[in-house]
Amino acid sequence: MQVAELWRYPVKSMAGERIGAAELDVRGIPSDRGLAAFEIGPQSKEKPLSARDLARLLKFRASLETGIAQVAGPDLEPTSWDHESVARSMRGQCRRELELRPVAGGAFDDSPILLIHLATVSALSEEMTSPVDHRRFRANIYLEGDGIAAHKESQIIGRELRCGAAVLQVTDTCPRCSIPTRDPDTWASWPLLLRHLVQSHDEVVGVYCQVKVPGRVAEGDPVEIV
C-alpha cells in the first residue's frame, strides 16, 4: 500500500491543492485549513463557516505561494488571502458579509488528517454507475494498493499507520454531509450520492487520523498498518 495523492486545503471549505510532499507535524499538514471564512456584523457568531453553511465557498480555490495563502474564484485571479478584493469576491458570491481569518491550530471538524483509500472511491463509482471524483471527499491522504479493502477504512480505527516517515493514529470514521454532492469543477449538485451514502454506508467515507510521530510524507511513500 502507498500514498497515491497528498492534498492541502489552506482555507477551510475552499478547493485545495495537490502537493508532492509535506512535513507532517502534530496539527497535520502545515497551513492545512489554517484560514477560514467568518461572518461579520452585529449578529455574527465567532465560529468558522464551512460549505455546509455556504456551499458557494467551494467555488473558491486556495493554494500556497511562498508560504502565503492565495485565493482564486469565479471573478478573482489568485490574490493574497488578506486583500480586500478576496473578501469582496466572497461577499458577492456568497451574498453574506464575510472575511477570512487565521484559525489557531487549524479549522478542523475532527482530527487534522482525513484519509481515504481509492478503492472506496472506485467502489462508489461502480455502485453509482457513474464516475465519482475522489476530490469530492476532500481528503488529505489518498491511498492505493493492497492493504485496505473498499469501504473498510473503519477496520483500522485504533491502529497506527506508518506513512512515509510519519506515524498516524487512526481515530474515527468521517461522517458525510452535503459537501461531497458538489462537483469540484462545476459545483453542480448530485444529491443521489449522499442518499446512497446514507442508505448503504452509514453516511461514512474515510477515517480521521492524528499525527502520532511527525515526519515527511510524499506521494509514492509506502504505508504500513502497524
C-alpha positions, -999 to +999 in steps of 0.1 A: +000+000+000+013+035-007+004+072-008-014+079-041-021+116-036-014+142-009-037+173-006-037+206+014-066+230+019-052+264+030-088+277+035-115+256+051-142+246+026-124+260-004-109+238-030-073+229-022-041+219-040-023+186-046+012+186-032+040+162-038+052+160-002+047+176+033+064+176+067+036+165+090+035+179+125+011+173+154-015+195+137-013+177+104-001+193+071+013+228+078-011+255+067-039+230+061-072+247+070-052+274+086-077+300+074-115+301+075-144+323+065-162+342+092-194+362+090-190+398+102-216+421+116-236+426+149-254+392+146-224+371+136-210+342+156-174+337+163-172+304+146-156+294+112-181+288+084-179+257+062-195+248+029-223+232+049-232+268+058-223+283+025-219+259-004-206+287-026-173+287-007-165+257-028-163+280-059-130+294-045-096+277-046-068+282-022-031+275-026+002+285-010+028+306-027+060+313-007+041+304+024+012+328+018-023+316+010-036+327-024-073+326-032-089+325-066-126+325-076-150+328-104-143+365-107-109+366-089-074+359-100-051+344-074-048+370-047-033+371-012-059+360+012-059+392+032-065+415+003-098+434+003-107+420-032-109+385-017-134+395+009-153+415-017-155+385-041-166+362-013-194+385-003-205+388-039-206+350-045-220+340-011-243+370-005-231+374+031-207+397+048-176+376+051-139+378+058-111+353+061-092+349+094-064+327+107-075+299+130-051+289+156-044+251+154-065+248+122-102+248+114-108+211+116-141+193+121-122+164+139-086+152+137-062+170+114-057+143+088-085+128+066-075+096+049-093+076+022-083+045+002-090+050-035-106+015-036-135+031-018-140+057-044-137+031-072-164+010-055-187+041-052-183+047-089-195+011-096-223+014-071-235+047-086-229+035-122-213+069-128-177+082-121-172+096-086-144+121-084-123+114-054-118+152-049-154+154-037-143+140-003-115+165+004-091+140+020-055+149+028-041+115+020-054+091-006-041+055-005-038+029-032-027-008-033-033-038-012-039-034+025-074-019+029-104-031+010-131-007-003-153+008+025-131-009+051-111+020+064-131+018+096-115-016+104-082+002+112-096+026+138-074+024+168-044+012+147-013+030+136-002+037+101+034+042+092+031+066+064+064+076+049+085+089+079+053+098+099+031+076+121-006+082+121-031+071+148-065+063+131-091+078+154-126+077+139-148+075+108-157+106+088-195+111+086-205+129+054-228+159+048-238+176+016-204+188+006-194+157-015-226+162-035-210+192-052-189+186-083-154+200-076-152+217-110-188+227-120-203+229-084-233+210-098-253+192-071-257+154-070-279+147-040-282+110-050-247+105-039-254+115-003-286+094-003-266+064-014-240+070+014-268+073+040-286+042+028-256+019+020-226+031+041-239+047+072-231+081+057-193+074+061-164+077+037-128+076+051-113+080+085-097+107+106-061+104+119-039+121+145-002+125+138+015+104+165+050+108+151+058+138+129+077+132+097+079+137+060+052+121+037+054+121+000+034+106-029+046+071-036+057+065+000+049+031+014+021+028+040+021+000+066-005-009+092+014-012+124 
